[in-house]
Structures are given as C-alpha cells and as structure tokens.
Amino acid sequence: MAGFMAPAAWASGGLLKNLLNNAPTIKGPGAVQPPGKMPVRNPFGVTAYPRQARVGVVTLSNGKKFAGHVWTTTHTPFRIWRAGIKQYRDIALVQIKSIRAKLRYKKMVRQWRWLQEGSDRKVYSGKGYPLMSLQYTFTLVGGKTVTGTVVAPLYVAKKGRRHLFVLWKHKRGKLGQGLSALVFVRNVKLKVTPAVIAVNKKLTTHLPLLPGL
C-alpha cells in the first residue's frame, strides 16, 4: 500500500454505492497507444450507460465537443502516476470536477531500417510517424488538483450514440501520417450535482486505505 495513495473506505448508502465503485487495476506508467483501431466492447448497449456515469462535456484538441453521460471502465478509478514522487493516486469518477490535458511534446519520429540483411548499419527510410506525450490535471469536487499521467478510456453517450475516447500518456500515429493526425482529449468537464457533493462529503481517509484527499 505504500506505493500509491487512494480514496479510503467509502461510507455506506445506496447513493454512494451507485456512484462510487472502486476496484483498482494496475497499469504501467509508460503505456503507448498502438497504431490502428482499438476494439470496442460495450456491455451496456448503445443507449444505456452505467449508474456511475456523470453528465459532462468532452472537448478534443480539434475543437469538437461531445456532451452527454460520461464514464470510464466500471468499478475502476483513474490510476494516476505522479512521477515526481513516484506514486500512484487512485481517483474515482465521482470525485472529479474536470480533467485538463497538457501536451508535453509532439514530434515526428523517423523510421530507420537495416541497410541490408545482416548489416549493422541503419538508414533512414524516408518515412516517419507522429508521436506525442500528455499529462493531465484532475480538479476534484473539493477544489484540489492532482497532476500526472494516466491511461484510461472515456465513454460519452447521448441520444442513442456512444463515443469512445482514451486518455493516453503517449499516443503514436501511423507511418506516413503528419502531426495534425494526432487528436487527443483536451478537456473534460463534469456536472457537479448536489448528489455528487453529498457523496464526496461522505468520503473518509481511515485505514485500511491511506489518505488521498
């Protein structure tokens, strides 16, 4: 438990159980998006969404906005890697007011190949692919912020349509694409209702979990 910090044992109650389900999963801090399409599996159907979903707006780096019910993997918090102190921090969806992305870098990476079979010399192929690195600042309902890297899906559903986005630490484009091809989630704003505020007031920092708020 010393390696990360998480919200502690949750208070009881039907509202709390519906909004906040926490079951940690481990992901390394250096996950990279593979090129190509990501398989999508939606156990809730096109028009439905889980109870933990929040009303909000997801804005992409190209300016497009997607409003509706927003959620991530059910029963799973966002696991944020804070490199400065070398610790993970788990934050549940119900705790979040907004998420803001910061582009750490965006560059073209050259593709190199062996000059010929058995050669120890590489040459530039003339092609490359775009690569970028991101980190995120999570603003909590209480006003505090947590900044770090994370890899997690974001779903948005409204009027029978569902979209899947991903918060990436590193995102790599396809060979031959330009920098403009890399579009990422720039901002997420979630509606803070009286019910959400009530749940956050019930969060505690008692053992067995370490204080995280």
N, C-alpha and C positions, 0 to 999 in steps of 0.2 A: 503493500500500500504506500510505501514511502516514495515510490517513483512517480505518483501522479496525485492530483487533487480532484475531488469530485463533490457535487452537492451531496449532503448527507441524507440520513434516513428520512423518508418523506412522512408527513403527517397523514393520518388516516382520513377517509371520507370518499364518497362516491365521486364528487367533482375532481378531487385530486387524483384518484385512480384513473379517471378517464383522460385527464390532461397530461399526466406525468407518469410515464413508464420508463424505467431506467434499467437497461441491461447492457453493460459495457462490452465493446468489441475492440480488439487490438488491431491497429493498422500502423505500419511503419511511417515515419515522418517524411519519407522520400518518394512516395508513390507518384508514378508518372502515367499519364493517360496514353494508352497505346493508340496508334493510328487506326482509323476505321470506326464503324458504328458500334455503339455499346448495346448489348442485348437488354431489352426492357421487359420486366416481369411485373405485372400489376395485379396483385391478389384481390384488389378491391373493386375491379371493374372500371369502366371508363367514367361513369358519372358519380361513383361513390368515393369517399375518402375516409381515412381513419379518424377516430374520435380525437386524437391528439392534434389534428390539423388546426392551423391558425389562419385567420383571414389576413391577407397581405398582398404585397406587390413585389415582384422580382424584376429588376431592371438590368438589362445586358449592356455590355460595353458599346454596342452599336446603337444604343438608344431605345431599343424595343422594350416594351413593358408587358408583363403578364400578371394580371390581377386574378385573385381567386383564393381558394383554400390551399395553403402551403404546408408541406410536411416533408420529413426525411424518413429514413428507414424506421419502421415502427419499433417501439421498445428499445431504441438505441439513441444515446445522446450524441452530440457533436464532440468528437475527441480532438482537442486542440493541442498541438505540440508547441511548447514555448521553449525555443532553442536557447534563449538567454539564461534560463535557469534549469534547462534540461529536465522538464517535467511536462506530463500531460495534464490537461484540465478537461473534465467532462462537463458539458453544459447541455441541459435538456431544452427542448424546443420551447417549453412553457416559460423558461427564464429569459428568453431573448426578445428584445425590442427591435433591434436592427443588426444587420451584418454589412460591413463595408469592405470591399476588396482594395488592396493596394498592389499595383503592378511593380514588382521588384526589378524585373528586366524582361525585354522582348528582343529577340535576336534571330538571325538566320544562322543555321549550323550547316557547314559544308559536309557533303558526303565524300568520303575517301574510300578508295578500293586498292587492292593489291595490283601492282604494275603487271604482273603475270603470275601464273601458278608457280608456287614455290619461291617467289620473290619475297625479300624482306623490306621492300620499298613500296610505299603507298603514294598514289597520285590522286589529285582532285578530280572527281568525276564530271564536274561542271554543273552538278545539281546540289540542291540543299533542301532543308525543311525548316519551318519556323518553330521556335521554342520560346516559352515564356514561363516566368516564375511568379507566384502570387502568395500573398499572405492576407489575413483577414482580421478585422477588428469587430468583435462581438460586443454590442452595447446591451447590457442587461436591463430588465424592467426597473430595477432599483437605481440605475444610472451608472453603475460601474462598468468598466470596459476590460476585455481580455483580448490580447492580440497574439496571433500565432498562425501556424499553418494547419490545414485540415484537408482531408479528402472525404467528401460525403455527397450523396445525392440530394437533390431538391425537386420535389414534385409540385406542380401547380395544376389545379383542376377548377374548371368553371364551365357551366352550361354544356356539359357533355364532352368537353375537350380536356385532355390531360397532356401536360408537357413535362419532360424530364430534363433537368439541368444538373451540373455537377460542380461542386466547389473543389478545385484542383490545387495542389501545391505546384506541380509542373504540368504544363499542357504542351503537347507536341503535335504539330500538324503533319500532313502527308508530304512526301517527297515531291518537290515541284511547286508547292503552294507558297504564297507570299505571306508577309506578316499580317496583312489585313484579313487573312482567313481565320485567324485566331480570335474568336469571340468568347467572352467569359462573363460570368455573373459579376456585375459591378456593385450592385446594392440590393439588399433585401429589407423591406420594411414590414413589420408585423403589427397588427392592431392590438393594442393593449386594452382589454375589456375589464370591467370590474371582477369578472370571474378569474381572469388571469392574475390580477393583482391579489385577489384573495388567496389563490394557490401559492403565490410567491411568499406571502406573509406566513404561510404555514411551514415553509422550508426550514429545516433545522440544521445544525452543524455538530450534532452529537455523534459519538462513536456508535458503530464501528468505522464509519467513514470520516475522513479528515475534513476540516472546514474548508469550504471553497468559496464562500460568499463574503 
